[in-house]
Amino acid sequence: MRNCRFRSLCSLILGLALLTCGLARAQQTEEFRIQWDKPVVVSKSSATLQIVVNPMTRPGSPMHDASFAAVKELGADYVRYVPWLPYPKLVVAELEPPTAARTWWDFSLIDPMTKDFFDSTEGHTRILNFSTIPAWMFKTEKPVSYPADPDKPVWDYTQGTELRDPTGKELGEYFARLVSWYAKGGFTDENGVRHDSGHHYAVPIWEVLNEVDFEHNMTPQQYSERYDMIVEAIRKVSPETKFMGMALAMPSRTPEYFEYFLNPKNHKAGIPLDYISYHFYASPPADQSIEHWQFSFFDQADGFLNTVRFAEAIRKRLSPATKVDLDELGVILSDGIGNVDAQHPFKPYPATYWNLAGAMYAYLYIELAKQQIDVVGESQLIGYPTQFPSVTMVDWVTKKPNARFWVLKLMKDNFGPGDTLVTTQAPGENGLAAQAFLTARGKRLLLVNKRNRVLEVRLPAEAAGATALTVDEASGEGPARTAKMDGGKLTMEPFAVTVVSW
């Protein structure tokens, strides 16, 4: 009994010691040095987002108005618009193959959302990606069906691997007609009938298909051939449009895509390689909590940054003029597209999840700016239970932009191409990411608390009187708040993202 009591006392003392150590560490002051006269690199990076079509992007839906208002308020360039496969009636303009008697072109459900996209991004460079090929263009054992209800998702629409027209003429002309509908006022269909839209929108960048390593299981050779077919056809109706290729889902698993697609020898003469794109989502195991996420998100982000370095080495060797858009960056938790019903209720995320996911994006922005990546795109505007809820930037209950949106706005409003990153020596290993920028509007210091604890940051003496804007749990579903500084110290709450400017 005495030994048990002794061991219990020892355990209590050890526990108190660890708690004291933990509290001291939580209150530890972070210090660092900024060397403004030692530039590292000039940034090329624009912060932006993607809009994926789903029922909540439709006019009249509960999330529609607030979401598109947020896009307009953001005012970003390179916003990516993706009518994507789960909702064929919302994204495919010709759902049945043409016959000698008629064609099946129908933009009645597609146009209202696309018009909202154009209106909310007016005056800014846009990226369009009607990513879903009509299923009838592929050889399949039987015709691919789709729901009569446009709001009902179907996840097996992209069947088949071989085109029924191996020349690619049918494929290319479909996308050329899409572009002509929005950019040139209409098109002439397969039977010679004119369809007028009245639209004359600018289409500066067209991304050719999406996640082609998944959808239709394309090989690098197949995709490169289809890219050429589509680009060649679109250029005939819109010669001013530039093009983006690949949009890889799993770039670390498909390095052969970079080697093949970026080699001009594997394309027809004159086909441009203006941009490439690829994606990253942190995806923690289902049994993890936010205490684990604070490490796994950033560990996976660092792995992705290694992939970017690898891809950049290939791009610079084969096609150095090609620009890069990392147009889907985010987190997909294990409840991504599961059913939500009485037996499987949706479990709300901790409030600080949105701050953690936003902090990961801010960290990626720092590291991708160092690598001079052209476009850093956060995914995505609207998600909700059954439709990748963990990636949403607008809350499906309150209809307000969440912390992920406000972190993006903080990045977009303070940083961009032409900024100079200077030598910044971040302190210790306490989970603080820091980078100083020389911008046209003055000095900026970006701070990211990667951990679920409070950090105190000692600002450089020159920052006396500086302004500090912070997105954290206290700012909630509102814009960055003005952070208080006390005697040159800044207190950063868990997963806070702060921009100090002077």
C-alpha positions as CSV (number, residue, x, y, z in Angstrom):
1,M,0.0,0.0,0.0
2,R,2.8,2.4,0.9
3,N,4.5,1.7,-2.4
4,C,1.3,2.4,-4.3
5,R,0.9,5.7,-2.4
6,F,4.5,6.6,-3.2
7,R,4.0,5.8,-6.9
8,S,0.8,7.9,-6.8
9,L,2.6,10.8,-5.2
10,C,5.4,10.6,-7.8
11,S,2.9,10.5,-10.6
12,L,1.1,13.6,-9.2
13,I,4.4,15.5,-9.0
14,L,5.4,14.4,-12.5
15,G,2.0,15.5,-13.8
16,L,2.3,18.9,-12.1
17,A,5.7,19.3,-13.5
18,L,4.6,18.5,-17.0
19,L,1.6,20.8,-16.6
20,T,3.9,23.6,-15.4
21,C,6.2,23.0,-18.3
22,G,3.3,23.0,-20.8
23,L,2.0,26.3,-19.4
24,A,5.4,27.8,-19.6
25,R,5.8,26.7,-23.2
26,A,2.3,28.0,-24.0
27,Q,3.3,31.4,-22.7
28,Q,6.8,31.4,-24.2
29,T,7.6,34.6,-26.1
30,E,8.7,34.1,-29.7
31,E,11.4,36.4,-31.1
32,F,12.9,36.6,-34.6
33,R,15.0,38.7,-36.8
34,I,14.1,40.4,-40.1
35,Q,16.9,41.3,-42.5
36,W,15.2,43.8,-44.9
37,D,18.5,44.2,-46.9
38,K,18.7,40.5,-47.7
39,P,16.0,39.6,-50.3
40,V,15.2,35.9,-50.8
41,V,13.0,36.0,-53.9
42,V,10.4,38.2,-55.6
43,S,6.9,36.7,-55.3
44,K,4.7,35.8,-58.3
45,S,1.9,34.5,-56.2
46,S,-1.8,35.6,-56.4
47,A,-4.2,34.3,-53.7
48,T,-7.6,33.1,-54.9
49,L,-10.2,30.4,-54.7
50,Q,-12.3,28.0,-56.8
51,I,-16.1,27.8,-57.2
52,V,-17.4,24.3,-57.8
53,V,-20.9,24.0,-59.2
54,N,-23.4,22.2,-57.0
55,P,-27.1,22.8,-56.0
56,M,-26.1,25.5,-53.5
57,T,-24.6,27.6,-56.3
58,R,-28.0,27.8,-58.0
59,P,-30.1,31.0,-57.8
60,G,-32.7,30.7,-55.0
61,S,-30.6,28.2,-53.0
62,P,-30.0,29.1,-49.3
63,M,-26.3,29.7,-49.8
64,H,-26.3,31.4,-53.2
65,D,-26.6,35.1,-52.4
66,A,-24.1,35.3,-49.6
67,S,-21.6,33.1,-51.4
68,F,-21.5,35.1,-54.6
69,A,-21.5,38.4,-52.6
70,A,-18.4,37.1,-50.8
71,V,-16.7,36.4,-54.2
72,K,-17.5,39.9,-55.3
73,E,-16.2,41.4,-52.1
74,L,-13.0,39.4,-52.3
75,G,-12.2,40.9,-55.7
76,A,-9.5,38.2,-56.6
77,D,-8.0,37.4,-59.9
78,Y,-7.8,33.9,-61.3
79,V,-11.0,32.7,-59.6
80,R,-11.6,29.2,-61.0
81,Y,-15.1,28.1,-62.0
82,V,-15.7,24.4,-62.3
83,P,-19.0,22.8,-63.4
84,W,-18.1,19.3,-62.2
85,L,-19.3,15.8,-62.7
86,P,-21.8,14.9,-59.9
87,Y,-24.6,16.9,-61.4
88,P,-24.8,16.2,-65.1
89,K,-27.8,18.5,-65.8
90,L,-26.0,21.4,-64.2
91,V,-22.7,20.9,-66.0
92,V,-23.1,19.1,-69.3
93,A,-24.6,21.2,-72.1
94,E,-25.3,18.3,-74.5
95,L,-26.5,15.3,-72.5
96,E,-27.6,13.1,-75.5
97,P,-25.7,12.5,-78.7
98,P,-26.9,14.4,-81.8
99,T,-29.0,12.7,-84.5
100,A,-29.8,13.8,-88.0
101,A,-33.2,15.0,-86.7
102,R,-32.1,17.1,-83.7
103,T,-29.5,18.0,-81.2
104,W,-29.8,18.3,-77.4
105,W,-28.0,21.5,-76.5
106,D,-29.5,23.0,-73.3
107,F,-28.0,25.8,-71.2
108,S,-31.2,26.6,-69.2
109,L,-29.8,25.3,-65.9
110,I,-26.2,26.1,-66.6
111,D,-26.5,29.8,-67.6
112,P,-27.9,31.3,-64.4
113,M,-24.9,30.1,-62.2
114,T,-22.4,30.9,-64.9
115,K,-23.8,34.4,-65.3
116,D,-23.5,34.9,-61.5
117,F,-19.8,33.8,-61.7
118,F,-19.1,36.3,-64.5
119,D,-20.9,39.1,-62.7
120,S,-19.2,38.4,-59.3
121,T,-15.7,38.4,-61.0
122,E,-16.2,41.3,-63.4
123,G,-13.0,43.2,-64.0
124,H,-10.8,40.3,-63.0
125,T,-9.0,37.5,-64.8
126,R,-11.0,34.3,-64.7
127,I,-10.4,30.6,-65.2
128,L,-13.2,28.5,-66.7
129,N,-13.2,24.7,-66.6
130,F,-16.3,22.9,-67.8
131,S,-14.6,19.7,-66.8
132,T,-17.1,17.0,-67.6
133,I,-17.1,15.4,-71.0
134,P,-20.5,14.1,-72.1
135,A,-20.6,10.4,-71.3
136,W,-21.9,9.5,-74.7
137,M,-18.6,10.5,-76.2
138,F,-17.0,7.4,-74.7
139,K,-17.3,3.7,-75.6
140,T,-19.3,2.0,-72.8
141,E,-21.2,-1.3,-72.5
142,K,-24.5,0.6,-72.2
143,P,-25.6,4.2,-72.2
144,V,-24.6,6.1,-69.1
145,S,-27.7,7.2,-67.2
146,Y,-28.1,10.3,-65.1
147,P,-30.8,11.5,-62.6
148,A,-33.8,13.4,-63.9
149,D,-33.5,15.6,-60.8
150,P,-30.7,18.1,-61.5
151,D,-29.9,18.4,-57.8
152,K,-29.4,14.7,-57.2
153,P,-25.7,13.7,-57.4
154,V,-24.4,10.7,-59.3
155,W,-20.8,9.6,-58.8
156,D,-20.3,7.2,-61.7
157,Y,-21.0,9.5,-64.7
158,T,-17.4,9.6,-66.0
159,Q,-17.4,6.0,-67.4
160,G,-15.3,4.8,-70.3
161,T,-11.7,5.3,-71.3
162,E,-11.8,5.3,-75.1
163,L,-13.5,8.0,-77.2
164,R,-16.1,6.8,-79.7
165,D,-14.5,9.3,-82.1
166,P,-10.8,8.5,-82.0
167,T,-9.9,11.6,-84.1
168,G,-11.0,13.8,-81.2
169,K,-13.0,16.1,-83.6
170,E,-16.2,15.5,-81.7
171,L,-14.6,16.2,-78.4
172,G,-12.9,19.4,-79.5
173,E,-15.9,20.8,-81.2
174,Y,-18.1,20.3,-78.1
175,F,-15.8,22.5,-76.0
176,A,-15.3,25.0,-78.8
177,R,-19.1,25.4,-78.9
178,L,-19.1,25.9,-75.1
179,V,-16.6,28.7,-75.4
180,S,-18.4,30.2,-78.4
181,W,-21.7,30.2,-76.4
182,Y,-20.2,32.4,-73.7
183,A,-17.6,34.4,-75.6
184,K,-19.0,34.9,-79.1
185,G,-22.7,35.1,-78.7
186,G,-23.6,31.6,-79.7
187,F,-22.6,28.7,-82.1
188,T,-23.8,26.6,-85.0
189,D,-24.6,23.0,-83.9
190,E,-23.8,19.6,-85.5
191,N,-26.7,20.0,-87.9
192,G,-26.0,23.5,-89.0
193,V,-28.5,25.2,-86.8
194,R,-27.6,28.4,-85.1
195,H,-28.0,28.8,-81.3
196,D,-27.7,32.4,-80.1
197,S,-26.8,33.2,-76.5
198,G,-26.2,36.9,-76.5
199,H,-23.2,36.4,-74.2
200,H,-19.9,38.2,-74.9
201,Y,-17.9,37.4,-71.9
202,A,-14.1,37.4,-71.9
203,V,-12.6,33.9,-71.5
204,P,-9.0,34.7,-70.7
205,I,-8.0,31.2,-69.4
206,W,-9.6,27.8,-70.2
207,E,-8.5,24.8,-68.1
208,V,-8.8,21.6,-70.0
209,L,-10.6,18.9,-68.0
210,N,-10.1,18.1,-64.3
211,E,-8.3,15.5,-62.2
212,V,-7.6,13.5,-65.4
213,D,-5.6,10.9,-63.4
214,F,-9.0,9.9,-61.9
215,E,-11.7,10.9,-64.4
216,H,-11.8,8.4,-67.3
217,N,-8.4,7.1,-66.0
218,M,-6.5,8.9,-68.6
219,T,-2.8,8.1,-69.3
220,P,-0.5,11.0,-69.8
221,Q,-0.5,10.2,-73.5
222,Q,-4.3,10.1,-73.8
223,Y,-4.7,13.3,-71.9
224,S,-2.0,15.2,-73.9
225,E,-3.8,14.1,-77.1
226,R,-7.2,15.3,-75.8
227,Y,-5.7,18.5,-74.6
228,D,-4.3,19.2,-78.1
229,M,-7.7,18.3,-79.6
230,I,-9.6,20.7,-77.3
231,V,-7.1,23.5,-77.5
232,E,-6.9,23.4,-81.3
233,A,-10.7,23.6,-81.6
234,I,-11.2,26.4,-79.0
235,R,-8.4,28.5,-80.6
236,K,-10.4,28.6,-83.8
237,V,-13.3,30.5,-82.1
238,S,-11.3,32.3,-79.4
239,P,-7.7,32.8,-80.4
240,E,-7.1,35.2,-77.5
241,T,-7.8,32.5,-74.8
242,K,-4.8,30.9,-72.9
243,F,-4.9,27.3,-71.7
244,M,-4.2,25.4,-68.5
245,G,-3.5,21.7,-68.5
246,M,-3.5,18.6,-66.2
247,A,-5.4,19.6,-63.0
248,L,-3.9,16.5,-61.4
249,A,-5.6,15.1,-58.3
250,M,-2.6,13.2,-57.0
251,P,0.6,14.8,-58.3
252,S,2.9,12.9,-56.0
253,R,1.7,9.6,-57.5
254,T,1.8,10.6,-61.1
255,P,5.2,12.2,-61.8
256,E,5.0,10.8,-65.4
257,Y,2.4,13.4,-66.2
258,F,4.8,16.2,-65.6
259,E,7.5,14.6,-67.8
260,Y,5.2,13.8,-70.6
261,F,2.8,16.7,-70.7
262,L,5.4,19.4,-70.2
263,N,7.6,18.1,-73.1
264,P,6.6,20.2,-76.2
265,K,7.7,17.2,-78.4
266,N,4.6,15.4,-77.1
267,H,2.2,18.0,-78.5
268,K,1.1,19.1,-82.0
269,A,3.1,22.0,-83.4
270,G,1.9,25.4,-82.1
271,I,-0.1,24.0,-79.2
272,P,0.6,26.3,-76.2
273,L,1.5,25.1,-72.7
274,D,0.5,28.3,-70.9
275,Y,-0.3,26.9,-67.5
276,I,-0.3,23.7,-65.6
277,S,-2.3,22.9,-62.5
278,Y,-2.5,20.3,-59.7
279,H,-4.1,19.8,-56.3
280,F,-3.5,19.1,-52.6
281,Y,-5.8,18.2,-49.8
282,A,-4.7,17.3,-46.3
283,S,-6.6,14.1,-45.5
284,P,-6.2,12.8,-41.9
285,P,-7.4,9.4,-40.7
286,A,-11.0,9.2,-39.5
287,D,-10.0,8.5,-35.9
288,Q,-8.0,11.7,-35.5
289,S,-9.1,14.8,-33.6
290,I,-8.0,18.4,-33.8
291,E,-5.2,17.7,-31.4
292,H,-3.8,15.4,-34.1
293,W,-4.8,17.5,-37.0
294,Q,-2.6,20.4,-35.9
295,F,0.3,18.2,-36.7
296,S,-1.0,16.0,-39.6
297,F,-2.2,18.9,-41.7
298,F,1.1,20.6,-41.7
299,D,3.1,17.4,-42.1
300,Q,1.1,16.6,-45.2
301,A,1.5,20.2,-46.4
302,D,5.2,19.8,-46.1
303,G,5.0,16.6,-48.1
304,F,3.1,18.5,-50.8
305,L,5.7,21.2,-50.9
306,N,8.3,18.6,-51.7
307,T,6.1,17.5,-54.6
308,V,6.0,21.1,-55.8
309,R,9.8,21.3,-55.7
310,F,10.0,18.1,-57.7
311,A,7.4,19.3,-60.3
312,E,9.1,22.7,-60.6
313,A,12.4,21.0,-61.4
314,I,10.7,19.2,-64.3
315,R,8.8,22.3,-65.5
316,K,11.9,24.5,-65.5
317,R,13.8,21.9,-67.5
318,L,11.2,21.2,-70.1
319,S,8.9,24.2,-70.4
320,P,10.2,27.2,-68.3
321,A,7.7,29.7,-69.7
322,T,4.7,27.6,-68.4
323,K,3.0,29.1,-65.4
324,V,1.6,27.2,-62.4
325,D,-1.8,27.3,-60.7
326,L,-2.2,25.2,-57.6
327,D,-6.0,25.6,-57.8
328,E,-7.3,23.2,-55.2
329,L,-5.7,23.6,-51.8
330,G,-7.6,22.5,-48.7
331,V,-8.6,19.7,-46.3
332,I,-11.0,16.8,-47.0
333,L,-12.0,15.1,-43.8
334,S,-13.4,11.6,-43.8
335,D,-17.0,12.7,-43.9
336,G,-16.5,14.2,-47.4
337,I,-19.4,12.6,-49.5
338,G,-21.1,10.3,-47.1
339,N,-24.8,10.1,-46.6
340,V,-26.2,12.2,-43.8
341,D,-29.4,10.8,-42.3
342,A,-30.9,9.7,-39.0
343,Q,-28.5,6.7,-38.8
344,H,-25.5,8.7,-39.9
345,P,-25.9,12.3,-38.6
346,F,-23.3,14.9,-39.5
347,K,-21.0,15.7,-36.6
348,P,-20.2,19.4,-36.5
349,Y,-16.5,20.3,-36.5
350,P,-14.8,22.1,-33.6
351,A,-15.1,25.9,-34.2
352,T,-11.3,26.2,-34.4
353,Y,-11.2,23.7,-37.3
354,W,-11.9,26.5,-39.7
355,N,-9.0,28.5,-38.2
356,L,-6.7,25.5,-38.5
357,A,-7.6,24.9,-42.1
358,G,-7.1,28.7,-42.8
359,A,-3.7,28.6,-41.0
360,M,-2.6,25.8,-43.3
361,Y,-3.5,27.8,-46.4
362,A,-1.6,30.8,-45.1
363,Y,1.4,28.6,-44.4
364,L,1.2,27.2,-47.9
365,Y,1.0,30.7,-49.3
366,I,4.3,31.6,-47.6
367,E,6.1,28.5,-48.9
368,L,4.6,28.6,-52.4
369,A,5.5,32.3,-52.7
370,K,9.1,31.3,-51.9
371,Q,8.9,28.9,-54.9
372,Q,7.4,31.6,-57.1
373,I,4.2,29.7,-57.8
374,D,1.9,32.0,-59.9
375,V,-1.5,31.2,-58.5
376,V,-2.3,29.8,-55.0
377,G,-6.0,28.7,-55.0
378,E,-8.0,27.8,-51.9
379,S,-10.7,25.2,-52.3
380,Q,-13.7,25.9,-52.3
381,L,-16.5,28.5,-52.1
382,I,-19.4,26.2,-51.2
383,G,-19.5,22.8,-49.5
384,Y,-22.0,21.3,-47.1
385,P,-22.9,17.9,-45.5
386,T,-22.7,15.2,-48.3
387,Q,-20.7,17.7,-50.5
388,F,-17.3,18.0,-49.0
389,P,-18.3,20.1,-46.0
390,S,-14.8,20.5,-44.7
391,V,-13.7,22.5,-47.7
392,T,-16.4,25.1,-47.6
393,M,-15.6,28.8,-47.2
394,V,-19.2,29.8,-46.5
395,D,-21.1,28.2,-43.5
396,W,-24.1,26.2,-44.6
397,V,-26.0,27.1,-41.4
398,T,-25.3,30.8,-40.9
399,K,-24.7,31.5,-44.6
400,K,-21.7,33.7,-43.6
401,P,-18.1,33.4,-44.8
402,N,-16.0,31.4,-42.3
403,A,-12.4,31.8,-41.2
404,R,-11.0,30.1,-44.3
405,F,-12.5,32.9,-46.4
406,W,-11.3,35.6,-44.2
407,V,-7.7,34.2,-44.2
408,L,-7.8,34.2,-48.0
409,K,-9.0,37.8,-48.0
410,L,-6.2,38.7,-45.6
411,M,-3.7,37.1,-48.0
412,K,-5.2,38.7,-51.1
413,D,-5.4,42.2,-49.6
414,N,-1.9,42.3,-48.3
415,F,0.3,40.2,-50.6
416,G,0.7,39.6,-54.3
417,P,3.0,39.4,-57.3
418,G,6.0,41.8,-57.0
419,D,6.4,41.5,-53.3
420,T,9.9,40.8,-52.1
421,L,10.4,38.1,-49.5
422,V,13.3,39.0,-47.2
423,T,15.4,36.9,-44.8
424,T,13.2,36.1,-41.8
425,Q,14.7,34.0,-39.0
426,A,11.8,32.5,-37.2
427,P,12.3,31.4,-33.6
428,G,12.5,28.0,-32.1
429,E,10.2,25.1,-32.9
430,N,7.0,26.3,-31.2
431,G,4.9,26.1,-34.3
432,L,5.2,29.7,-35.5
433,A,5.6,30.4,-39.2
434,A,6.8,33.8,-40.1
435,Q,7.7,35.7,-43.3
436,A,8.4,39.3,-43.9
437,F,7.6,40.9,-47.2
438,L,8.5,44.2,-48.8
439,T,5.4,45.4,-50.7
440,A,4.5,48.5,-52.7
441,R,2.5,49.6,-49.7
442,G,5.1,49.1,-47.1
443,K,6.5,46.4,-44.8
444,R,4.4,43.4,-44.0
445,L,5.0,40.5,-41.6
446,L,2.9,37.4,-42.0
447,L,2.6,35.2,-38.8
448,V,0.9,31.8,-38.6
449,N,0.3,30.0,-35.3
450,K,0.3,26.3,-36.4
451,R,-0.5,25.0,-33.0
452,N,-3.5,24.7,-30.6
453,R,-2.0,26.9,-28.0
454,V,-1.4,30.6,-27.3
455,L,1.9,32.1,-28.5
456,E,3.4,35.5,-27.6
457,V,5.4,37.1,-30.3
458,R,7.9,39.9,-29.6
459,L,7.8,42.2,-32.6
460,P,10.9,44.0,-33.9
461,A,11.5,47.4,-32.4
462,E,10.8,49.1,-35.8
463,A,7.2,47.8,-35.6
464,A,6.3,50.2,-32.9
465,G,2.9,51.7,-33.9
466,A,2.3,49.0,-36.5
467,T,-1.1,47.7,-37.4
468,A,-1.9,44.0,-36.7
469,L,-4.9,42.3,-38.4
470,T,-5.8,38.8,-37.2
471,V,-8.1,36.0,-38.1
472,D,-8.7,33.7,-35.2
473,E,-11.5,32.2,-33.2
474,A,-12.4,35.6,-31.8
475,S,-12.9,37.1,-35.2
476,G,-15.3,34.3,-35.9
477,E,-17.3,34.6,-39.2
478,G,-16.2,38.2,-39.6
479,P,-13.2,40.0,-41.2
480,A,-9.8,40.2,-39.6
481,R,-9.9,42.0,-36.3
482,T,-7.4,44.6,-35.1
483,A,-5.1,42.7,-32.7
484,K,-3.8,44.3,-29.6
485,M,-0.1,44.8,-29.0
486,D,1.3,45.3,-25.6
487,G,4.8,46.7,-25.2
488,G,6.0,45.3,-28.5
489,K,4.4,41.9,-27.9
490,L,1.5,40.3,-29.8
491,T,-0.6,37.5,-28.4
492,M,-1.6,34.9,-31.0
493,E,-4.5,32.6,-30.1
494,P,-4.5,29.0,-31.4
495,F,-4.3,28.8,-35.2
496,A,-4.3,32.6,-35.6
497,V,-3.1,34.2,-38.8
498,T,-1.8,37.7,-38.4
499,V,-0.5,40.4,-40.8
500,V,1.5,43.2,-39.2
501,S,2.0,46.2,-41.4
502,W,4.1,49.3,-41.0
